[in-house]
Every structure is written in C-alpha cells, then in structure tokens.
Amino acid sequence: MNYYNENEKQETDNTPIGLILCAGKNENLVKYTTANLTQQVFVSKYLTNLPNENDLKKIIEQEQKKFI
C-alpha cells in the first residue's frame, strides 16, 4: 500500500486501501505496510492457514457484496 502510494499513485487517485495477506506473523511487514497512512488501519481477521485461490476469491466477493 505504501509502495503504491509513494511510487505509482497519480494525482487523481484516492489513497490506497488494501488487503494484506501474510503466511506468518511479521510485525515489521505490518509496520512498513501501514506506516504513514492517513486513515486508521484495523486487523479484521487472522488466519493461520490461508485459503486456496478460489476460496479467497469467494471470500472477497462476499465482502464486496456488503458494500454494494
């Protein structure tokens, strides 16, 4: 998110929001990913085993429907 914000974002783009997927707990990665973002970032869910690609797509689609 920070990389995009600092290197790819155009003037007309909104501040990035995203989904961070980690196979392990890594505090340094979380600090780098979320540092200096203007909005508050909250942890929604920790999973010890990540879902496969198809299951992850279904989860994302279900969450998107909540905002439509």
MIDOTOR-146717 format. One line per field, with one value per residue (C-alpha): residue number from 0; residue in three letters; chain; y, x, z. Coordinates in steps of 0.5 Angstrom, whole numbers. Example, Ala and Ser with C-alpha at 12.3 -4.5 7.8 and 13.67 -1.06 7.14 Angstrom:
# residues 2
resi = [0/1]
resn = [ala/ser]
chain = [A/A]
y = [-9/-2]
x = [25/27]
z = [16/14]
***
This chain:
# residues 68
resi = [0/1/2/3/4/5/6/7/8/9/10/11/12/13/14/15/16/17/18/19/20/21/22/23/24/25/26/27/28/29/30/31/32/33/34/35/36/37/38/39/40/41/42/43/44/45/46/47/48/49/50/51/52/53/54/55/56/57/58/59/60/61/62/63/64/65/66/67]
resn = [met/asn/tyr/tyr/asn/glu/asn/glu/lys/gln/glu/thr/asp/asn/thr/pro/ile/gly/leu/ile/leu/cys/ala/gly/lys/asn/glu/asn/leu/val/lys/tyr/thr/thr/ala/asn/leu/thr/gln/gln/val/phe/val/ser/lys/tyr/leu/thr/asn/leu/pro/asn/glu/asn/asp/leu/lys/lys/ile/ile/glu/gln/glu/gln/lys/lys/phe/ile]
chain = [A/A/A/A/A/A/A/A/A/A/A/A/A/A/A/A/A/A/A/A/A/A/A/A/A/A/A/A/A/A/A/A/A/A/A/A/A/A/A/A/A/A/A/A/A/A/A/A/A/A/A/A/A/A/A/A/A/A/A/A/A/A/A/A/A/A/A/A]
y = [0/5/3/4/11/13/11/9/14/19/26/24/17/16/14/6/1/-6/-13/-15/-23/-26/-33/-31/-26/-21/-14/-11/-12/-9/-3/-2/-3/1/7/14/12/18/13/8/1/-5/-12/-16/-23/-27/-34/-39/-43/-38/-41/-43/-38/-40/-40/-33/-30/-32/-29/-23/-23/-24/-18/-14/-15/-12/-5/-5]
x = [0/6/10/4/2/9/11/5/-1/-3/-6/-13/-12/-15/-11/-10/-14/-12/-12/-5/-4/1/3/6/6/11/11/16/12/6/9/12/6/1/6/4/-3/-8/-13/-13/-12/-15/-14/-20/-18/-12/-12/-7/-8/-9/-15/-13/-14/-22/-24/-20/-24/-31/-29/-27/-33/-38/-34/-35/-43/-43/-41/-46]
z = [0/2/-4/-9/-5/-6/-13/-17/-15/-19/-17/-19/-15/-8/-2/-3/1/1/4/7/6/11/12/18/24/22/26/21/15/18/20/14/10/14/17/15/12/14/16/21/20/23/23/21/22/23/19/21/14/8/4/-3/-9/-11/-4/-3/-9/-6/1/-3/-7/-1/3/-3/-3/4/1/-5]
***
